[in-house]
């Protein structure tokens, strides 16, 4: 069985079958898994920030959040998280084409 010691060793898969074949013969090193869990728990700490919104924009955000049965601050945090992931994915695409 192959053991990966870095997340960089996990290739990008074009099909679920290819990913299943990879994980059938590969496992994650325990230290790598533990470091991923540790960093995830560290990320749960939060820091307060202050943002200034136009009052009309804030009202629209609050209205939208109410329609979704969400707290508006949580919804904004979710939006920021989703956008950050999208930006990071888009940054990685050109790098993978160079290799």
N, CA, C and O of each residue as an XYZ file, in Angstrom:
396
protein
N       0.846     -1.179      0.000
C       0.000      0.000      0.000
C       0.889      1.239      0.000
O       1.870      1.315      0.740
N       0.531      2.207     -0.840
C       1.256      3.478     -0.900
C       0.804      4.370      0.248
O      -0.360      4.346      0.648
N       1.745      5.162      0.775
C       1.442      6.086      1.860
C       1.819      7.491      1.413
O       2.951      7.731      0.994
N       0.866      8.421      1.503
C       1.197      9.801      1.147
C       1.546     10.569      2.406
O       0.899     10.416      3.442
N       2.575     11.394      2.308
C       3.022     12.184      3.450
C       2.801     13.679      3.223
O       3.118     14.493      4.090
N       2.259     14.040      2.061
C       1.966     15.430      1.743
C       0.709     15.467      0.882
O       0.511     14.608      0.022
N      -0.134     16.462      1.117
C      -1.361     16.570      0.319
C      -1.049     16.843     -1.146
O      -1.891     16.606     -2.012
N       0.163     17.345     -1.435
C       0.558     17.583     -2.819
C       0.690     16.285     -3.608
O       0.671     16.302     -4.839
N       0.823     15.172     -2.913
C       0.947     13.868     -3.574
C      -0.386     13.336     -4.091
O      -0.415     12.362     -4.843
N      -1.488     13.970     -3.694
C      -2.806     13.539     -4.168
C      -3.068     14.215     -5.507
O      -3.140     15.442     -5.574
N      -3.210     13.435     -6.568
C      -3.415     14.045     -7.892
C      -4.839     14.570     -8.050
O      -5.730     14.257     -7.261
N      -5.022     15.375     -9.088
C      -6.368     15.794     -9.466
C      -6.969     14.677    -10.310
O      -6.311     14.153    -11.209
N      -8.199     14.316    -10.028
C      -8.834     13.206    -10.724
C      -9.850     13.733    -11.724
O     -10.564     14.698    -11.454
N      -9.907     13.084    -12.886
C     -10.886     13.489    -13.877
C     -12.160     12.647    -13.801
O     -13.191     13.007    -14.370
N     -12.072     11.513    -13.084
C     -13.232     10.624    -12.948
C     -13.266     10.052    -11.535
O     -12.225      9.906    -10.894
N     -14.454      9.734    -11.056
C     -14.595      9.128     -9.729
C     -13.921      7.761     -9.689
O     -13.376      7.370     -8.656
N     -13.953      7.036    -10.796
C     -13.339      5.712    -10.834
C     -11.825      5.809    -10.619
O     -11.235      4.983     -9.922
N     -11.210      6.818    -11.221
C      -9.767      7.017    -11.050
C      -9.442      7.337     -9.596
O      -8.447      6.857     -9.054
N     -10.290      8.153     -8.969
C     -10.075      8.485     -7.558
C     -10.246      7.252     -6.679
O      -9.470      7.037     -5.748
N     -11.260      6.443     -6.974
C     -11.492      5.213     -6.201
C     -10.317      4.254     -6.348
O      -9.898      3.631     -5.373
N      -9.786      4.133     -7.559
C      -8.628      3.263     -7.783
C      -7.418      3.755     -6.991
O      -6.682      2.956     -6.411
N      -7.217      5.073     -6.970
C      -6.090      5.652     -6.239
C      -6.196      5.335     -4.750
O      -5.233      4.866     -4.143
N      -7.385      5.596     -4.154
C      -7.536      5.401     -2.714
C      -7.616      3.932     -2.332
O      -7.443      3.592     -1.161
N      -7.872      3.063     -3.285
C      -7.883      1.628     -2.986
C      -6.481      1.127     -2.653
O      -6.324      0.149     -1.922
N      -5.465      1.798     -3.189
C      -4.081      1.343     -2.967
C      -3.238      2.389     -2.226
O      -2.020      2.244     -2.128
N      -3.881      3.437     -1.707
C      -3.151      4.528     -1.060
C      -3.813      4.881      0.256
O      -5.038      4.865      0.375
N      -2.986      5.201      1.246
C      -3.520      5.681      2.510
C      -2.751      6.923      2.932
O      -1.642      7.171      2.458
N      -3.345      7.698      3.822
C      -2.750      8.936      4.305
C      -1.913      8.619      5.543
O      -2.362      7.896      6.432
N      -0.703      9.158      5.596
C       0.150      9.004      6.768
C      -0.558      9.613      7.981
O      -1.174     10.674      7.878
N      -0.469      8.945      9.113
C      -1.176      9.384     10.312
C      -0.755     10.789     10.740
O      -1.594     11.571     11.186
N       0.520     11.120     10.612
C       0.970     12.465     10.999
C       0.325     13.534     10.127
O      -0.035     14.606     10.613
N       0.181     13.239      8.842
C      -0.461     14.183      7.931
C      -1.930     14.363      8.304
O      -2.445     15.481      8.301
N      -2.593     13.270      8.622
C      -3.998     13.339      9.012
C      -4.154     14.124     10.314
O      -5.057     14.952     10.435
N      -3.287     13.870     11.279
C      -3.361     14.578     12.560
C      -3.105     16.071     12.379
O      -3.754     16.890     13.030
N      -2.170     16.434     11.506
C      -1.899     17.858     11.290
C      -3.082     18.537     10.617
O      -3.351     19.710     10.876
N      -3.790     17.815      9.759
C      -4.977     18.385      9.104
C      -6.083     18.617     10.124
O      -6.771     19.637     10.070
N      -6.259     17.693     11.043
C      -7.280     17.831     12.078
C      -6.908     18.967     13.019
O      -7.769     19.751     13.416
N      -5.631     19.062     13.380
C      -5.178     20.121     14.282
C      -5.375     21.486     13.643
O      -5.837     22.414     14.306
N      -5.035     21.626     12.374
C      -5.182     22.930     11.730
C      -6.650     23.286     11.547
O      -6.998     24.467     11.557
N      -7.514     22.299     11.383
C      -8.943     22.584     11.258
C      -9.505     23.094     12.578
O     -10.346     23.993     12.586
N      -9.049     22.530     13.696
C      -9.555     23.000     14.980
C      -9.016     24.387     15.298
O      -9.702     25.179     15.945
N      -7.807     24.693     14.859
C      -7.261     26.029     15.057
C      -8.059     27.059     14.259
O      -8.199     28.209     14.678
N      -8.569     26.642     13.125
C      -9.325     27.553     12.271
C     -10.682     27.898     12.872
O     -11.327     28.850     12.432
N     -11.128     27.132     13.878
C     -12.432     27.412     14.467
C     -12.403     28.653     15.353
O     -13.459     29.199     15.672
N     -11.220     29.111     15.758
C     -11.133     30.367     16.493
C     -11.569     31.486     15.567
O     -11.284     31.455     14.370
N     -12.256     32.472     16.118
C     -12.702     33.566     15.261
C     -12.200     34.898     15.805
O     -11.890     35.042     16.987
N     -12.134     35.851     14.907
C     -11.682     37.193     15.224
C     -12.776     38.159     14.802
O     -13.380     37.990     13.743
N     -13.029     39.149     15.605
C     -14.034     40.148     15.256
C     -13.452     41.157     14.277
O     -12.315     41.605     14.424
N     -14.259     41.509     13.267
C     -13.886     42.552     12.324
C     -15.065     43.506     12.190
O     -16.202     43.155     12.505
N     -14.786     44.692     11.728
C     -15.836     45.676     11.507
C     -15.884     46.026     10.031
O     -14.867     46.370      9.428
N     -17.064     45.935      9.458
C     -17.285     46.310      8.066
C     -18.351     47.384      8.024
O     -19.311     47.345      8.793
N     -18.187     48.334      7.137
C     -19.199     49.377      6.972
C     -19.963     49.101      5.675
O     -19.372     48.946      4.607
N     -21.287     49.044      5.798
C     -22.160     48.814      4.650
C     -23.061     50.017      4.442
O     -23.417     50.723      5.385
N     -23.412     50.227      3.214
C     -24.471     51.170      2.892
C     -25.738     50.632      3.564
O     -26.007     49.434      3.472
N     -26.526     51.481      4.236
C     -27.717     50.992      4.943
C     -28.688     50.215      4.059
O     -29.288     49.235      4.503
N     -28.842     50.647      2.819
C     -29.754     49.920      1.919
C     -29.223     48.533      1.599
O     -29.989     47.572      1.534
N     -27.902     48.423      1.396
C     -27.319     47.112      1.114
C     -27.490     46.193      2.318
O     -27.838     45.023      2.161
N     -27.250     46.709      3.509
C     -27.406     45.897      4.712
C     -28.854     45.438      4.870
O     -29.100     44.295      5.255
N     -29.792     46.297      4.583
C     -31.208     45.908      4.656
C     -31.524     44.786      3.677
O     -32.251     43.849      4.007
N     -30.984     44.884      2.493
C     -31.210     43.829      1.485
C     -30.585     42.517      1.925
O     -31.175     41.453      1.738
N     -29.392     42.586      2.510
C     -28.718     41.380      3.001
C     -29.541     40.750      4.121
O     -29.746     39.537      4.135
N     -30.011     41.564      5.053
C     -30.813     41.046      6.162
C     -32.104     40.415      5.662
O     -32.522     39.368      6.157
N     -32.733     41.051      4.683
C     -33.970     40.505      4.121
C     -33.717     39.152      3.469
O     -34.484     38.208      3.659
N     -32.649     39.069      2.710
C     -32.294     37.806      2.062
C     -31.996     36.727      3.092
O     -32.416     35.581      2.934
N     -31.275     37.086      4.142
C     -30.956     36.123      5.201
C     -32.222     35.624      5.887
O     -32.351     34.432      6.167
N     -33.154     36.532      6.158
C     -34.419     36.127      6.790
C     -35.173     35.134      5.916
O     -35.746     34.169      6.421
N     -35.174     35.370      4.601
C     -35.856     34.446      3.678
C     -35.241     33.054      3.718
O     -35.913     32.055      3.461
N     -33.962     33.005      4.041
C     -33.254     31.716      4.113
C     -33.170     31.181      5.537
O     -32.516     30.168      5.785
N     -33.826     31.856      6.468
C     -33.821     31.471      7.875
C     -32.403     31.408      8.438
O     -32.054     30.487      9.176
N     -31.590     32.411      8.073
C     -30.204     32.497      8.531
C     -29.981     33.807      9.268
O     -30.696     34.787      9.058
N     -28.995     33.806     10.119
C     -28.497     35.034     10.707
C     -27.711     35.744      9.606
O     -26.932     35.097      8.905
N     -27.891     37.045      9.435
C     -27.239     37.722      8.307
C     -25.718     37.689      8.412
O     -25.032     37.621      7.392
N     -25.176     37.736      9.639
C     -23.717     37.674      9.774
C     -23.185     36.307      9.357
O     -22.135     36.206      8.724
N     -23.920     35.259      9.718
C     -23.508     33.904      9.316
C     -23.562     33.749      7.803
O     -22.693     33.113      7.206
N     -24.591     34.337      7.183
C     -24.700     34.253      5.735
C     -23.542     34.979      5.054
O     -22.980     34.477      4.080
N     -23.189     36.148      5.559
C     -22.054     36.883      4.990
C     -20.770     36.069      5.151
O     -19.955     36.003      4.231
N     -20.592     35.450      6.319
C     -19.403     34.622      6.556
C     -19.368     33.438      5.588
O     -18.307     33.078      5.078
N     -20.528     32.840      5.341
C     -20.619     31.735      4.386
C     -20.249     32.214      2.986
O     -19.499     31.540      2.280
N     -20.769     33.374      2.578
C     -20.443     33.930      1.262
C     -18.946     34.164      1.119
O     -18.354     33.832      0.093
N     -18.340     34.736      2.149
C     -16.902     35.007      2.100
C     -16.104     33.710      1.993
O     -15.135     33.626      1.239
N     -16.517     32.715      2.749
C     -15.828     31.425      2.704
C     -15.929     30.792      1.314
O     -14.937     30.302      0.776
N     -17.133     30.807      0.738
C     -17.334     30.230     -0.594
C     -16.509     30.973     -1.637
O     -15.898     30.352     -2.507
N     -16.490     32.295     -1.553
C     -15.743     33.082     -2.530
C     -14.240     32.858     -2.383
O     -13.519     32.792     -3.378
N     -13.772     32.743     -1.143
C     -12.363     32.478     -0.907
C     -11.952     31.141     -1.526
O     -10.912     31.048     -2.178
N     -12.770     30.110     -1.320
C     -12.477     28.799     -1.919
C     -12.449     28.893     -3.439
O     -11.582     28.300     -4.080
N     -13.388     29.631     -4.021
C     -13.436     29.802     -5.478
C     -12.170     30.493     -5.978
O     -11.576     30.058     -6.964
N     -11.758     31.551     -5.313
C     -10.556     32.284     -5.714
C      -9.316     31.394     -5.620
O      -8.460     31.419     -6.504
N      -9.224     30.613     -4.552
C      -8.067     29.734     -4.385
C      -8.038     28.641     -5.453
O      -6.972     28.291     -5.960
N      -9.221     28.102     -5.794
C      -9.288     27.090     -6.861
C      -8.842     27.676     -8.186
O      -8.105     27.036     -8.936
N      -9.286     28.896     -8.480
C      -8.922     29.543     -9.740
C      -7.432     29.847     -9.804
O      -6.850     29.831    -10.889
N      -6.809     30.122     -8.676
C      -5.358     30.342     -8.640
C      -4.607     29.057     -8.913
O      -3.544     29.087     -9.532
N      -5.138     27.920     -8.462
C      -4.450     26.637     -8.613
C      -4.528     26.105    -10.030
O      -3.631     25.375    -10.450
N      -5.553     26.439    -10.775
C      -5.724     25.908    -12.127
C      -4.555     26.277    -13.035
O      -3.998     25.383    -13.672
N      -4.150     27.547    -13.130
C      -3.019     27.868    -14.014
C      -1.718     27.180    -13.578
O      -0.914     26.792    -14.425
N      -1.510     27.028    -12.280
C      -0.297     26.369    -11.808
C      -0.248     24.916    -12.241
O       0.813     24.418    -12.620
N      -1.397     24.220    -12.191
C      -1.413     22.815    -12.564
C      -1.208     22.631    -14.071
O      -0.730     21.582    -14.502
N      -1.561     23.628    -14.865
C      -1.352     23.535    -16.318
C       0.112     23.707    -16.677
O       0.565     23.206    -17.705
N       0.867     24.426    -15.820
C       2.289     24.644    -16.078
C       3.074     23.353    -15.898
O       4.021     23.097    -16.642
N       2.701     22.554    -14.941
C       3.437     21.331    -14.614
C       3.328     20.330    -15.673
O       3.890     19.242    -15.555
